[in-house]
């Protein structure tokens, strides 16, 4: 398979510490395409969204996920879920095992001793399971250990590890949109503790990460209901475990394009800096959610003209070209000391929703995801950063 060596880079100055008299040195961001999953592994090679992924011994592992392999979602295609566990070894993919069942829409976190995988769902099953994948360095054999299950089934939620404590937040919990938060001590995994909930509406598909001794929750959406319209959140919430308090510290800075982080991803590059990428468009997605809700609730009292227009818009929603949906192409950095944003530029490669993003202190991998509703990409991107001398 041809390896694309095109490099896209942007030089930016990240002044992440206001107390310093001189700015930080410029940082170069490089984006390269790595080997996609080959066709020999079946329909998973067509690209998935909402997979589990992580790093074991600095090697990329991708597991599960879902797609529409035969017929597009817009044409009534069936969503297929996977349980394959695949490893990128150098430039070659190989299968190393299977999940206990087909799953997607869970949370995966790389740990020093393996890959943590939590929750998820498929067509007719909702999971509360927590697994830890480990690989023997000598035999290269894979083991999957079951840890204490979540106290609820959970999908489309977020999670992070801070000081050996797992935190999971938002998503659908027991089948309902939620803002509830749970924690579990990795060194003493006896009970999941309920933390103070996020003081917001429910947040499905939030972005959750840990930095500077705190948990950060960004983006997410609520489908609304009753008298509430659907809403894509732009808030940045910070949870301080020491005080057990939530604080809204910022909003996602945007422009007339109304990009958001809902369905996007975040990676803590340091205590001071969180990198964010991907996500749906706030305006486009809210209009789609509210249009369907409006029709369902008010159609009997709507004029024939308005009903016809709304139905046509709803029927055409899945058939627009990729650029119409305006997925978020902006890579941004959030300064946790000053609660401010800086843009690293726009990269169409990462204008995705539902991709799985994993990182260590050297590289960031962006695995598949949607380029528009229902359409996955098989591409996998590697972001590397280098401080300029």
C-alpha positions in Angstrom: 0.0 0.0 0.0 1.3 3.4 -0.9 2.5 5.5 2.0 1.7 9.2 1.5 4.5 11.4 2.6 2.9 14.7 2.1 3.5 16.9 5.1 1.1 19.6 6.2 2.5 21.9 8.8 1.8 25.2 10.5 4.1 27.2 12.7 2.4 28.8 15.6 3.5 30.5 18.8 1.9 29.1 21.9 2.3 31.6 24.7 0.9 29.3 27.4 2.4 31.1 30.4 1.6 34.7 30.7 4.2 35.2 33.5 7.1 34.7 31.2 8.6 37.8 29.6 9.2 36.1 26.3 6.9 33.9 24.2 7.3 30.2 23.9 9.3 28.9 20.9 7.2 28.2 17.8 5.8 24.7 17.4 5.4 22.9 14.1 2.5 20.5 13.6 3.0 17.8 11.0 0.1 15.7 9.7 0.9 12.5 7.8 -1.3 9.6 6.6 -0.4 6.2 8.0 -1.3 2.8 6.6 -5.1 2.3 6.5 -6.6 -1.1 7.6 -6.3 -3.3 4.5 -9.1 -5.0 2.7 -8.0 -8.5 3.9 -9.8 -7.7 7.2 -13.1 -7.3 5.6 -15.6 -4.4 5.8 -13.8 -2.8 8.8 -11.3 -1.6 6.2 -13.9 0.7 4.7 -13.5 2.9 7.8 -15.4 3.0 11.0 -16.5 5.5 13.6 -16.7 5.3 17.4 -14.1 2.6 17.6 -12.0 1.8 20.6 -8.3 2.7 20.1 -5.1 3.2 22.1 -1.4 2.6 22.3 0.3 -0.4 23.8 4.1 -0.2 23.7 3.7 2.8 21.4 1.9 0.7 18.8 -1.6 1.6 17.6 -4.5 -0.7 18.5 -8.0 -0.3 16.9 -10.9 -2.4 18.1 -14.6 -2.5 17.3 -16.4 0.4 15.7 -19.2 0.6 13.2 -20.1 1.6 9.6 -22.5 1.1 6.7 -20.4 -1.2 4.6 -22.8 -2.2 1.8 -25.5 0.5 1.4 -25.2 4.1 2.6 -27.2 5.2 5.6 -29.0 7.7 3.5 -30.3 4.9 1.3 -31.5 2.8 4.2 -28.3 0.8 4.8 -27.8 -1.4 7.8 -25.2 -0.3 10.4 -22.7 -3.1 11.1 -20.7 -3.3 14.4 -17.3 -5.1 14.7 -15.3 -6.9 17.4 -11.9 -7.2 15.7 -8.9 -6.1 17.6 -6.2 -4.9 15.1 -2.6 -3.8 15.7 -0.4 -1.6 13.5 3.0 -3.1 13.7 5.4 -0.8 11.8 3.5 -0.4 8.6 1.6 -3.7 8.7 -1.8 -4.4 10.3 -2.5 -7.7 11.9 -5.4 -9.1 13.9 -4.5 -10.0 17.5 -7.9 -10.9 18.9 -11.6 -10.1 19.3 -13.7 -8.1 21.8 -16.1 -10.2 23.8 -18.8 -8.8 21.5 -19.3 -6.3 18.7 -19.2 -2.8 20.2 -18.8 0.9 19.3 -19.5 4.2 21.0 -17.6 3.4 24.2 -14.5 5.0 25.8 -10.9 3.8 25.5 -7.9 5.1 27.5 -4.3 4.1 27.2 -2.7 3.1 30.5 0.9 2.2 31.3 -0.2 -1.4 31.7 -2.6 -1.7 28.9 -5.6 -0.3 27.1 -8.8 0.4 29.1 -12.1 0.0 27.3 -15.5 1.0 28.8 -19.1 0.8 27.9 -20.4 1.0 24.3 -23.3 -0.5 22.4 -24.4 -2.2 19.3 -27.7 -2.5 17.5 -29.5 -4.3 20.4 -27.0 -4.4 23.3 -25.9 -1.6 25.7 -22.8 -2.3 27.7 -21.6 -1.4 31.2 -18.5 -3.6 30.9 -15.0 -2.4 31.6 -12.1 -4.3 30.0 -8.3 -4.0 30.2 -6.3 -5.2 27.2 -2.7 -6.3 27.9 -0.1 -7.7 25.6 2.8 -9.9 26.7 6.0 -8.3 25.5 7.7 -11.7 24.9 5.0 -13.8 23.4 2.9 -10.9 21.9 -0.2 -12.7 23.2 -3.2 -10.6 24.1 -5.2 -10.9 27.3 -8.5 -9.2 28.1 -9.3 -8.8 31.8 -12.7 -7.7 33.1 -12.7 -4.9 35.7 -15.5 -3.6 37.8 -18.4 -2.8 35.5 -19.8 0.7 35.2 -22.9 1.3 37.5 -24.9 2.1 34.4 -24.9 1.2 30.7 -23.1 3.9 28.9 -22.5 5.0 25.3 -21.5 8.2 23.5 -19.9 9.4 26.7 -16.4 10.7 27.6 -13.7 9.6 30.0 -10.2 10.4 31.3 -7.7 9.2 33.9 -6.4 11.6 36.5 -4.0 10.6 39.3 -5.0 6.9 38.9 -8.7 7.7 39.0 -11.0 7.0 36.1 -13.7 9.7 35.4 -16.5 9.1 33.0 -19.1 11.8 32.1 -22.2 12.4 30.1 -23.4 10.4 27.1 -26.4 8.1 27.3 -26.6 6.4 30.7 -29.1 3.6 31.0 -30.4 4.7 27.7 -31.1 8.4 28.6 -29.0 11.5 27.8 -27.1 12.4 31.0 -24.8 14.9 32.7 -23.9 12.4 35.4 -20.2 11.7 36.3 -18.7 8.6 37.9 -15.2 7.8 39.2 -13.2 4.7 40.0 -9.8 4.3 41.8 -7.6 2.2 39.6 -5.5 1.1 42.6 -8.5 0.1 44.6 -11.3 -0.6 42.1 -14.0 -1.6 44.6 -16.8 0.8 43.8 -17.7 3.4 41.2 -18.5 6.7 43.1 -21.0 9.2 41.9 -19.4 12.6 41.5 -21.3 15.9 41.3 -23.0 16.1 38.0 -22.1 18.6 35.4 -24.3 21.7 36.0 -25.6 21.7 32.5 -28.1 20.1 30.3 -27.3 16.4 29.3 -24.2 16.2 27.2 -24.1 13.4 24.6 -20.8 12.9 22.8 -18.8 15.3 25.1 -15.0 15.7 24.9 -13.4 14.7 28.2 -9.7 15.1 29.1 -7.5 15.6 32.2 -4.9 18.4 32.6 -3.5 20.5 35.4 -5.0 18.3 38.1 -8.5 18.8 36.8 -11.0 17.2 34.5 -12.2 19.2 31.5 -15.5 18.5 29.6 -16.1 20.3 26.3 -18.8 20.2 23.7 -21.6 17.6 23.7 -25.2 18.0 22.7 -28.7 17.6 24.2 -31.5 16.3 21.9 -34.0 18.4 23.9 -37.6 17.5 24.5 -40.8 18.9 25.9 -40.3 22.6 25.8 -36.6 22.5 25.3 -35.0 22.7 21.8 -32.0 20.6 21.0 -28.7 22.3 21.8 -25.0 21.8 20.9 -23.0 23.0 23.9 -20.0 25.3 23.5 -19.1 25.4 27.2 -15.8 24.4 28.7 -16.5 22.8 32.1 -13.7 22.1 34.7 -14.1 19.7 37.6 -11.6 20.1 40.5 -11.5 16.7 42.4 -10.0 18.4 45.5 -13.1 20.6 46.0 -15.6 18.4 44.1 -16.8 21.5 42.2 -17.6 22.2 38.6 -16.8 25.6 37.1 -17.6 26.9 33.6 -14.2 28.4 32.6 -14.7 29.3 29.0 -16.7 28.8 25.8 -15.4 27.2 22.6 -14.4 30.3 20.6 -15.9 30.1 17.2 -16.9 32.4 14.2 -19.7 32.6 11.7 -19.1 29.0 10.8 -20.3 27.9 14.2 -17.9 25.0 14.6 -18.2 22.9 17.7 -16.4 20.1 19.6 -19.4 17.8 19.9 -18.3 14.5 18.4 -14.7 15.8 18.4 -11.7 15.0 20.5 -9.2 16.5 22.9 -5.7 15.5 24.0 -3.7 17.1 26.9 -0.3 18.0 25.5 0.8 19.2 28.9 -0.7 20.5 32.1 -1.0 23.9 30.5 -2.2 22.9 27.0 -5.1 20.9 25.6 -5.3 20.3 21.8 -8.8 19.9 20.3 -9.9 18.8 16.9 -13.0 17.7 14.9 -16.7 18.0 15.8 -20.0 18.7 14.1 -21.3 22.2 13.1 -23.4 23.7 15.8 -25.9 25.4 13.5 -26.3 22.6 11.0 -26.7 19.9 13.6 -29.1 21.9 15.8 -31.3 22.6 12.9 -31.4 19.0 11.9 -32.3 17.8 15.4 -34.9 20.6 16.0 -36.5 20.1 12.6 -37.4 16.5 13.3 -38.5 17.3 16.8 -40.6 20.2 15.5 -42.3 18.0 12.9 -43.0 15.3 15.5 -44.6 17.7 18.0 -46.3 20.4 16.0 -47.1 18.9 12.5 -50.9 18.8 13.2 -51.0 22.6 13.6 -48.4 23.6 11.0 -49.4 25.0 7.7 -49.2 22.7 4.7 -46.5 24.9 3.2 -44.3 24.8 6.3 -44.9 21.1 6.8 -43.9 20.3 3.2 -40.7 22.4 3.5 -39.6 20.9 6.8 -40.2 17.4 5.5 -38.2 18.1 2.3 -35.4 19.5 4.4 -35.5 16.4 6.7 -35.6 14.1 3.7 -32.7 15.7 2.0 -30.5 16.0 5.1 -28.3 12.9 4.4 -27.8 13.7 0.7 -25.8 16.9 0.8 -22.2 17.0 -0.3 -19.5 16.7 2.4 -18.8 20.4 2.6 -22.4 21.3 3.3 -22.2 19.9 6.8 -19.3 22.1 7.8 -17.6 19.7 10.1 -15.0 21.4 12.3 -11.6 21.6 10.5 -9.9 23.8 13.1 -7.2 22.5 15.4 -7.2 24.6 18.5 -5.2 24.8 21.7 -6.8 25.6 25.1 -4.6 27.3 27.7 -5.6 25.9 31.1 -3.8 28.6 33.0 -5.5 31.5 31.3 -8.6 29.7 30.0 -8.0 31.0 26.5 -8.0 29.5 23.0 -5.5 29.8 20.2 -6.0 28.5 16.7 -3.4 26.3 15.1 -5.1 26.6 11.7 -7.6 24.6 9.6 -6.8 21.1 8.5 -9.4 19.3 6.4 -8.0 16.0 7.3 -9.3 16.3 10.8 -12.8 17.7 9.9 -14.3 14.6 11.3 -17.0 13.5 13.8 -16.8 10.2 15.7 -13.1 9.6 15.0 -11.1 8.0 17.8 -8.0 10.0 18.9 -5.2 8.6 20.9 -1.9 10.0 21.9 1.4 9.8 23.8 4.1 12.4 24.3 5.3 11.9 20.8 2.4 11.5 18.4 -1.4 11.8 18.1 -3.4 9.3 16.0 -6.7 10.2 14.4 -8.5 7.0 13.5 -11.2 7.1 10.8 -14.5 8.8 11.7 -17.3 10.4 9.6 -16.6 13.0 6.9 -20.4 13.5 6.7 -23.4 11.8 8.4 -23.3 8.1 7.7 -20.1 8.2 5.6 -16.8 7.0 7.1 -13.3 7.5 6.0 -10.7 4.7 6.0 -7.9 7.2 6.5 -5.8 7.3 9.7 -3.7 10.4 10.4 -0.7 10.9 12.6 0.0 14.3 14.1 3.5 15.0 15.4 4.7 18.1 16.9 8.2 19.5 17.1 9.5 22.6 19.0 11.6 24.7 16.7 15.1 25.6 17.8 
